[in-house]
Amino acid sequence: MRPRSSPALLANLALALLMAVVPARAQAPAVEQEVRELPPAYEEEMLRLAEILGSLHYLRELCGAQEGQLWREQMQELLDKEEPTAERRARLIARFNRGYRGYREIHRECTPAAAEAANRYLRQGIRIAAEIPNRYGR
């Protein structure tokens, strides 16, 4: 995964170019308000991956995997590498929590359905994690 999305780099470059051409005191505040960081093209996949990690955090522990905080740590690592804006970070964390809480409300014990859901999410998470850099670049 790329640490920063290319639209963000382009926006920063555009802002730097505008500030070099236009006097700073005349245009900088207006330019800063207009330039917004766009989410990366792979945003939907990242949101889905965050939700899967939250689901795995609950389901794997429920079914006795004894992995501790592994899936939460994976989410933290994803956030650290991605370096999202505060707004985007909040969306990713909300999706992680949605995945966790969604299964916590349904499953109180490890059933065959819960174990199958965990296995399905493991496969889907692996696929998405591999797809993002392969499809969108590193």
Residue, then its C-alpha position, 0 to 999 in steps of 0.5 A: m500500500r502506498p503511504r499517501s494517495s496520489p490525489a493527496l500528493l497532487a493537491n499538495l503540489a498544486l497548493a505549493l505551486l499556487m502559493a509560489v505564483v500568488p502572493a501568500r497574504a492575498q490568496a493562501p487562506a482561500v486556496e487552503q479552504e478550497v483544496r480538500e484531500l480526496p480519498p484514494a481510489y481504493e477507499e471502498e476496498m479499505l473500508r471493507l477491509a477495516e470492517i472485515l478486521g473488526s469482524l475477525h477480531y470478534l469472531r476469532e476470539l469467540c471461536g477460541a483462536q487465542e490470537g489476542q489483539l492480533w486483528r486490532e493490531q492489524m487495523q492499527e498497522l493499516l492506519d499507521k501505514e496509510e496515514p489517513t486524514a482525521e476524517r478518513r481515519a474516523r471512517l475506517i475506525a467506524r467500519f472496524n467497530r461496525g464489523y466487531r459490534g455487528y457480530r457481537e450482537i448476533h453471536r454469543e458463542c462459537t457456532p458453525a455459522a460463526a466459524e464459517a463467517a470467520n473463515r470466509y472473512l479470512r479468505q476475503g480479507i486476504r484477497i482484498a489485501a492483495e488486490i489493493p496494491n496489485r490493482y492500485g499500485r504500491 
